[in-house]
Amino acid sequence: MKRQLPKRHDLAPLLKFKTPQLSPKRRRLDKALTIDDLRRVAKRRTPKPAFDYTDGAADGEVSLARAREAFADVEFNPSILRDVSTVDTSRTVLGGRVALPFGIAPTGFTRMMQAEGEIAGATAAAAAGIPFALSTMGTTSIEDVAAAAPGGRNWFQLYMWKDRDRSMALVDRAAQAGFDTLLVTVDVPVAGARLRDVRNGMTIPPTLSPRTVLNAIPRPAWWINFLTTEPLAFASLDAWSGTVADLLDTMFDPTVTFEDLAWIREQWPGKISVKGVQNVADARRLADTGVDAIVLSNHGGRQLDRAPIPFHLLPQVVKEVGSDLEVHLDTGIMSGQDIVAALAHGAHFTMIGRAYLYGLMAGGRDGVDRTIDILQGQIERTMRLLGVRALDELEPGHVTVLQRLAPRI
């Protein structure tokens, strides 16, 4: 083998050094290639009670595990030799065009996860052209979210309280602030048994104990942000010193019925979606009441453990009511592949909760942007590999659901 000394002009292209990234936050976000990567960063940077409130579910957390297994058990069926030089990820959702087939789900106590809270989520969503849903249990006011993201698709999520006047006052404020969709959550007559929160003594604001202090020592940035920004408070209710479960059981009304939903519908001027649907019969009845959309959801596994898996329920519901209203889906989504599978399986739209919060805890607004970027890249790449150029081309034939759980006859 003939050898020679390399010439300088031959070495130059081989010895290009990467420009160093001086921002520690930017470095850790750039290294995060998946939502699981963001979760690991979030866990390192967030005190255990706040992280576990996001990460955990009810009882044995079986519902959450099964929802994620359902997406893992999808087999894609790609087509070849298609022109996928460009792909269109946009879709009309509840009367407005969105750039991506997912939105940010309503999450409570968000500024406890990271000080930028709902403002980071709302502004990131507006920049990406996707909806942001503000929770009744949010820590930023309706008006402040509207002011931060005036051009965004802002939705308001309603829990019906025992004090109906206070509930409807929130609805009126959301309408006045320009929120275009009311997202009525109906699966919380009482709080689920969120055991991680009980074991952590999770209260609002966080209760300090020797264990809490020890856990906080390696996470000074969270505490500095927590202590030097506006005190944590609820945007729509008074301060509370008990556990989250106690708060939910005290406030939320277990007597709410379909008749109450019809009453709410009469008072809301925009689109209305009902979140927490878990069987075909309820989906049919909601379609007959004239709501605009339903969200198949078991509340991220945070309410009834061993609840139905929304992804498995999806085809039956779409077959029954898909021509009458939009069928959306959440619970278990941790990748763009999950979103594509849900759309092929019949969902019109999806929502992300934990995936958004992992990004928020990992890096504030920049972390939420990173979550959206990761999911967008995965959606576009999966569509191309399937041979699909637009969301409307996705169909059930693109997925085979491999079942490890099937009803016993």
HELIX and SHEET records of a PDB file:
HELIX    1   1 ARG A    8  LEU A   11  1                                   4    
HELIX    2   2 ALA A   12  LEU A   14  5                                   3    
HELIX    3   3 PRO A   24  LYS A   31  1                                   8    
HELIX    4   4 ILE A   35  ARG A   45  1                                  11    
HELIX    5   5 LYS A   48  ASP A   55  1                                   8    
HELIX    6   6 VAL A   62  ALA A   72  1                                  11    
HELIX    7   7 THR A  110  MET A  113  1                                   4    
HELIX    8   8 GLY A  117  ALA A  128  1                                  12    
HELIX    9   9 ILE A  142  ALA A  148  1                                   7    
HELIX   10  10 ARG A  164  GLN A  176  1                                  13    
HELIX   11  11 LEU A  195  ASN A  200  1                                   6    
HELIX   12  12 PRO A  210  ALA A  216  1                                   7    
HELIX   13  13 PRO A  220  THR A  228  1                                   9    
HELIX   14  14 VAL A  244  MET A  251  1                                   8    
HELIX   15  15 PHE A  258  GLN A  267  1                                  10    
HELIX   16  16 VAL A  280  THR A  289  1                                  10    
HELIX   17  17 HIS A  299  GLY A  301  5                                   3    
HELIX   18  18 PRO A  310  VAL A  321  1                                  12    
HELIX   19  19 GLY A  336  ALA A  344  1                                   9    
HELIX   20  20 ARG A  354  LEU A  386  1                                  33    
HELIX   21  21 LEU A  391  GLU A  393  5                                   3    
HELIX   22  22 PRO A  396  HIS A  398  5                                   3    
SHEET    1   A 2 VAL A  74  PHE A  76  0                                        
SHEET    2   A 2 VAL A 399  VAL A 401 -1                                        
SHEET    1   B 2 ARG A  91  VAL A  93  0                                        
SHEET    2   B 2 GLY A  96  VAL A  98 -1                                        
SHEET    1   C 8 PHE A 102  ILE A 104  0                                        
SHEET    2   C 8 PHE A 349  ILE A 352  1                                        
SHEET    3   C 8 GLU A 326  LEU A 329  1                                        
SHEET    4   C 8 ALA A 293  LEU A 296  1                                        
SHEET    5   C 8 LYS A 271  VAL A 277  1                                        
SHEET    6   C 8 THR A 181  THR A 185  1                                        
SHEET    7   C 8 ASN A 154  LEU A 158  1                                        
SHEET    8   C 8 PHE A 132  LEU A 134  1                                        
END                                                                             
